[in-house]
């Protein structure tokens, strides 16, 4: 396996992103600078940059801590399980959730990485259903066991929580999963010593190119 596709490398990459959002919030706390204006402000020209910068900004320590572990775990699952489409999926989720919020959300600043976490969860969830290989199914089950509650948090609950970020993140993740479901190679099927193989390494049940079906006559 390519070193860049190892689980350790994937965790390191995601941990670097987590360190970045922690550094941004620590900067705000230490300097007293409030970067809320870098969030998404729907239907406002000044709020357009928030589509890119919004996931980096968090309103409180509680907000940041609540997003940290889901980003670390789900992000690592995505990078490890989908090596060919992972960056396309992340870009689609990041931009898709932000654009959806900018177009349709309530007129207030929306910030934080919860749109990313919901998008990645739905990518793993729907991708596992569509692909049905062992790795995708395993990632689906682990993600659902740990964060299955995200299926419900895409709906309005707490007025102070941007359910719109959750909803459009989930929508973007599901759309990316559908678009990219056939792009990643499935893990090779493990073969056991008792399974028949020909001397050339091909399956014994494969039709002989010379004999064909002459034996039936």
N, C-alpha and C positions, 0 to 999 in steps of 0.2 A: 504493500500500500504506500502511496505517495505520502511523504512526511507531512505535507500540508493538509492531508485528509485524515490524519490520525485524530483520535478523540482528544488527545492532549493538546494538539495544535488548535483544534476548534475551540476548546475551552479557553485557551490562552487568548485567542482573538476576541471572543465575546467578553472575557474578563477585562480586556483593554478598553472596550466600549463602556463597560460598567465603570471602570476607573475614570473615564472621561466625564460621564454625567455626574459622578461624585465630585470630581474636581470642579466642575462648573458650579454645583450647588455650594460647595465649600467656599468658593470665591465669592459668591453672593452673600453668604453668612459673614465672612470675615470683613469684606469691604462695605457691607450694607447696601450694595447695589442690587436693585430689584430688576430682573430681566424678564418680567412677565410679558413685556411688549414684544418679546421674541416668540411668543406663542401665536397660534392661529386666531385671527380675528375675522370671523365670517363676513364675506361680501365687502371687505374693505381692502383697498389697494395696499394700505400700510400693513395689513395682516397677511399678505401673500408670502413674504419671506418665512413666516411661521410654519409653512408647509414643510420647509427643510429644517428649521431650527427648533420648532416646537418640542419634538421628542427629547431634546437635550436639556430642557428646562423643567424644574419641578418646584411646586409651590411650598413644600415643607419637607422636613426630614421623614415624616410618616409617609408622605407621597413617594419619596425616593426609595425608602426601604421597602415599601410595598411592591415596587416594580423591580427591585434588584434581583431577587431570586428567580422570578419568572423569566426575566431576560437571560440570566446566566444559564438556566437549565434548558428552556425552550430554544434559545438561540443556539446553544451547543448541539442540541438534537438536530436542528435544521442544517447547520453547517456540516455535521457529520453524516447525516442520512441522505442528503441531497446535494452531493458535491458539484454536479453540473449546473443546477438551476438555483443554487442558494443565493447568489448575488442578485440575479434577476428577481427572485422572489422577494428578497429584502427591499430592493428598490421599488418594486411594485407595491408592497405593503406600506412602506414609508410614504411614498408620494400619493398612493391611492387613498390612504386614510386621511392624509392632510387635505387633499383636494375635496374629498367628500365632506369633511368638516367645514371647509371654507365655503362650500356651496350651500349646505343645508342646515348647519348647526345653529344653535341659539346664538344671539349676538352677545358674545362674551369671549374673553381670551381662553383658549383651550391649549393646554400644555401638558407635557409628560409623555412617558414612553408606553403608556398602557395601550395605545393604539397598536404599537408594534407587538406587544405581548399577545394581544388578542389575534392580531393578524397571523403571527407565527403559529399560535395554537390551532387556528382554523386551517392553516396550510397543512400542518401535520395531521390533523383530524380528517379532513376531506381527502388529502393526498393518500393517506393510508387506506381509506375506503376505495378509492379509484384504482390504486396500483395493486393492492392485495399481495404483495410479496412479503416475505417474512420480516425484513428489516422495517419496512414502512408500517406493517401491522404492529410490530413491537413498539415502535416510536409512538404510534397512535394510542396504544393501550397505556403506556407509561404517562404520556401527556394527559390523557383523559383521567387517569387515576389521580394525578396530582392537581390538575387544573380544570377538571370538568365543569366546575362552577362558572367558567367563562361562557358557557352556552347560555347562561341566564343573565349575565351582567351586560349583555349588549342591549338590554331593555332599560327604560327609565326606572331608577330606584331612588337614589339620593340626589336631590336637586343640585348639590354642590359638586357632584361627580359628572364628568363629561362622558355620558353614555354614548354620545355621538362618536367620540374617538374609538370607543370599543366597537360600536356597530360598524363603522366604516372600515376600521382595521380588519374586523372579521370578514366583511364583504370583500375587501381587497385580497385577504389571505385565501379565501375560498375561490375567488376568480383565478388567482395565480396557480393554485393547486390544480384547477381544471385545465388551465392552459398548458401547464408544464408536466402534466401527469405522465406523459410518455417520454419525456426528455432524459430523465436520469436512467442509467443502466440498472437493471435489476441485479442483485447480488447473485453470483454463480451458484447453481444448485450443487449441493454437496453430494458426491457419489460415494457409495460404500462398496467394499470389496466383494460383496455377494451379488452386486448387480452385474448383469452380463454386459461385456464389452468385447468388441472384436480386436484382433491383433493391431489394427490401425488406430485403435482408440475410439472408434465410432460405436454407437449403440448397435447391439446385435440385431435388434428388431428392424433396423433400417434396411430397406430393400437393396439387394445385391444389384449393382448396375449392369452386370452381364447376364445373370440368370433371370432377373426380373421376376415375372410371375409364371415362367414356363413350367414350374413344378406343378401348377394347378392342372396342367394338361396330362 
